[in-house]
């Protein structure tokens, strides 16, 4: 247990001093944590669409797979393997829309991008979306400065090598209107390096803001990010861009929480 605690948005959190970026709400919060992919294989394999019997469902497209793998010094992980065609995607998400901005929903995951070639031919993202089914895979993407969102409402950290700059971006969409100035975090991911990505939705009773973190450091803040009453699902996705090689995104853990 951490020896540090802090208040944010009227709530008490514990900060894990041994695991960078890991926080745990101390109140009576609805909290779900999946870090046993090596055991709960059925939650990852053979689930399509918005149906299935596990905590986190998968919806791989043609040529994409989501399986369980073991990574040295990490243990059981979900391996998101995209197909070889341009825009092939796969992802993890919950099987229902059950989180909201007005409930201060938060999502955190630890991921390792392992592209077949260079990091500059890959897509990955993590955050919240109101998209369902296969649309989750492309919830937020960018090409040459133009954002395409399958979300009516959502907020996510996105790396897309089709973008104008090969950096992680903070992006949100409010009632089908993209955030006017997506945040350039300046972070170019390194192949095979681990990153803790977290999106916190913060409601003030009128609007919902999004705070986005990489490795425990806030990198983006959107004060009016999404519709506070829209039901959302957390997601993490991986995709292939122009070069016909498959890409891998290893997912160490996922956790999501919100007020009751």
C-alpha positions in Angstrom: 0.0 0.0 0.0 1.2 3.5 -0.7 2.4 5.9 1.9 1.1 8.8 -0.1 -2.4 10.1 -0.6 -3.9 13.1 -2.3 -7.3 14.7 -3.1 -8.6 15.3 -6.6 -12.0 16.5 -7.5 -13.3 15.9 -4.0 -12.0 12.3 -3.8 -9.2 10.7 -1.9 -6.7 8.6 -3.8 -3.7 6.4 -2.7 -0.6 6.7 -4.9 1.4 3.5 -5.4 5.0 4.5 -4.9 6.3 1.3 -6.4 4.3 1.2 -9.6 4.7 4.4 -11.6 1.4 6.0 -12.4 -0.8 3.6 -10.4 -3.4 5.1 -8.2 -6.3 3.5 -6.3 -9.4 5.4 -5.2 -10.0 5.1 -1.4 -13.7 5.7 -1.3 -16.6 3.4 -2.0 -16.0 3.5 -5.8 -17.1 1.0 -8.4 -13.7 -0.4 -9.2 -12.6 -3.2 -11.7 -9.1 -4.4 -12.2 -8.0 -7.1 -14.6 -4.4 -8.2 -14.3 -4.7 -12.0 -14.7 -4.9 -12.4 -18.4 -2.8 -15.6 -18.1 -5.6 -17.1 -16.1 -8.8 -15.6 -17.6 -8.2 -16.7 -21.2 -12.0 -17.0 -21.9 -12.4 -13.3 -21.4 -10.2 -12.6 -24.4 -10.7 -15.3 -26.9 -13.8 -16.1 -29.0 -15.9 -13.1 -28.0 -17.4 -11.0 -30.8 -19.5 -7.9 -31.0 -20.8 -6.7 -27.7 -21.6 -10.2 -26.4 -19.6 -12.7 -24.3 -19.1 -13.9 -20.8 -16.0 -12.1 -19.6 -15.1 -8.8 -18.1 -13.3 -7.4 -21.1 -14.6 -8.5 -24.4 -12.7 -8.4 -27.8 -13.9 -7.7 -31.3 -11.1 -8.4 -33.7 -11.7 -7.7 -37.4 -10.6 -9.8 -40.3 -7.0 -11.0 -39.8 -6.7 -9.6 -36.3 -6.3 -11.6 -33.2 -6.4 -11.1 -29.4 -4.7 -13.8 -27.4 -2.9 -14.4 -24.1 0.9 -14.2 -24.0 3.6 -14.2 -21.4 6.1 -11.3 -21.4 9.4 -11.6 -19.5 9.4 -9.8 -16.1 5.7 -9.0 -16.6 3.7 -12.3 -16.8 0.4 -12.8 -18.4 -0.7 -10.1 -20.9 -3.3 -9.6 -23.6 -1.6 -9.6 -27.0 -3.4 -7.4 -29.5 -2.2 -8.4 -33.0 -3.5 -6.4 -35.9 -3.8 -7.8 -39.4 -1.4 -6.9 -42.2 -3.8 -4.7 -44.3 -3.9 -0.9 -43.9 -6.4 0.0 -41.1 -6.6 -3.5 -39.7 -7.5 -3.0 -36.0 -8.2 -5.1 -32.9 -9.1 -4.0 -29.4 -10.3 -4.7 -25.8 -13.3 -3.1 -24.4 -16.0 -3.7 -21.9 -19.1 -5.5 -23.2 -21.5 -2.7 -22.3 -21.7 1.1 -22.0 -21.7 1.5 -18.3 -19.4 4.5 -17.4 -20.2 8.2 -17.5 -18.4 11.5 -17.2 -20.7 12.7 -14.5 -19.6 9.8 -12.3 -15.9 10.8 -12.7 -15.0 7.6 -14.6 -11.3 6.8 -14.9 -9.5 4.2 -17.0 -5.8 3.1 -16.8 -3.8 0.6 -18.8 -0.2 -0.4 -19.2 0.8 -1.1 -22.8 3.9 -2.1 -24.8 3.9 -1.2 -28.6 5.8 -3.9 -30.5 5.4 -3.0 -34.2 6.8 -5.5 -36.8 8.7 -2.6 -38.4 9.2 0.9 -37.1 7.0 2.6 -34.5 6.1 5.0 -37.2 3.8 2.5 -38.9 1.4 1.8 -36.1 -1.7 2.9 -34.4 -2.7 2.5 -30.7 -5.1 4.3 -28.4 -6.6 4.0 -24.9 -9.5 5.9 -23.3 -13.3 6.1 -23.3 -15.8 6.0 -26.2 -19.5 5.6 -26.7 -18.8 3.5 -29.9 -19.8 -0.2 -29.8 -18.9 -3.3 -31.7 -16.2 -3.1 -34.3 -16.4 0.7 -34.4 -14.4 0.8 -31.1 -11.3 -0.2 -33.0 -11.3 3.1 -34.8 -12.8 5.2 -32.1 -10.3 8.0 -32.7 -7.8 8.2 -35.5 -5.9 10.9 -37.4 -4.5 11.2 -40.9 -2.6 14.3 -42.1 -4.1 16.5 -39.5 -7.7 15.4 -40.0 -9.3 13.5 -37.1 -11.8 10.7 -37.8 -13.9 9.7 -34.8 -16.3 6.8 -34.6 -17.3 8.3 -31.2 -20.1 10.8 -30.6 -18.5 11.3 -27.2 -15.1 10.2 -26.0 -11.7 11.0 -24.8 -8.4 9.1 -25.4 -4.7 9.1 -25.8 -3.9 8.3 -29.4 -0.8 7.4 -31.3 -1.3 7.3 -35.1 1.6 7.2 -37.5 -0.8 8.6 -40.2 -0.9 11.8 -38.2 1.0 15.0 -39.1 3.3 14.4 -36.2 4.3 11.0 -34.8 3.5 11.7 -31.2 0.9 10.6 -28.7 -2.1 13.0 -28.9 -4.7 13.8 -26.3 -8.1 13.9 -28.1 -11.7 14.2 -27.2 -15.1 14.6 -28.9 -18.2 16.3 -27.6 -21.5 15.5 -29.2 -19.8 14.7 -32.5 -17.7 17.9 -32.4 -14.0 17.2 -32.2 -12.0 19.1 -29.6 -10.7 22.2 -31.3 -7.1 21.8 -30.4 -6.0 18.2 -29.8 -3.1 18.1 -27.4 0.4 17.3 -28.8 2.1 15.6 -25.9 5.5 15.6 -27.6 5.9 12.0 -26.7 7.2 9.7 -29.5 6.7 6.1 -28.3 9.7 3.9 -28.3 9.3 0.3 -29.7 9.0 -2.3 -27.0 8.9 0.2 -24.1 6.1 0.1 -21.6 3.7 3.0 -21.0 1.0 3.6 -18.4 -1.8 5.5 -20.0 -4.7 7.0 -18.0 -7.7 9.1 -18.8 -9.6 10.7 -15.9 -13.0 12.2 -16.5 -13.7 15.0 -14.0 -17.2 16.4 -13.7 -18.2 19.7 -12.0 -22.0 19.3 -12.3 -22.3 21.2 -15.6 -19.5 19.9 -17.8 -17.0 17.0 -17.9 -13.3 17.6 -18.3 -10.7 15.0 -19.3 -7.3 14.8 -17.8 -4.8 12.5 -19.6 -1.6 11.0 -18.2 1.4 9.1 -19.5 3.5 7.4 -16.9 1.8 9.4 -14.1 2.5 12.8 -15.7 -0.4 14.9 -16.9 0.0 15.6 -20.6 -3.4 16.9 -21.6 -6.4 18.7 -20.1 -9.6 19.3 -22.0 -12.0 21.4 -19.8 -15.2 20.5 -21.7 -14.3 17.2 -23.3 -17.6 15.2 -23.7 -21.2 15.0 -22.8 -21.4 14.2 -19.1 -24.5 11.9 -19.3 -23.4 9.8 -22.3 -22.7 6.2 -21.4 -19.2 5.1 -22.3 -16.9 2.1 -22.5 -13.2 2.0 -21.7 -11.0 0.7 -24.6 -7.5 0.0 -25.7 -6.8 -0.7 -29.4 -4.0 -1.5 -31.8 -3.8 -1.1 -35.6 -1.7 -1.4 -38.8 -1.0 1.5 -41.1 0.4 1.6 -44.7 3.1 -1.1 -44.5 1.7 -4.6 -44.8 3.0 -6.0 -41.6 1.2 -6.9 -38.4 1.7 -5.0 -35.2 1.4 -6.0 -31.6 0.3 -4.1 -28.5 0.9 -6.0 -25.3 -1.5 -5.1 -22.5 -0.3 -5.7 -19.0 -3.4 -4.7 -17.1 -6.6 -2.7 -17.4 -8.6 -1.0 -14.7 -11.6 1.2 -14.6 -13.5 3.0 -11.8 -16.1 5.6 -11.2 -18.3 6.9 -8.4 -21.4 4.8 -7.6 
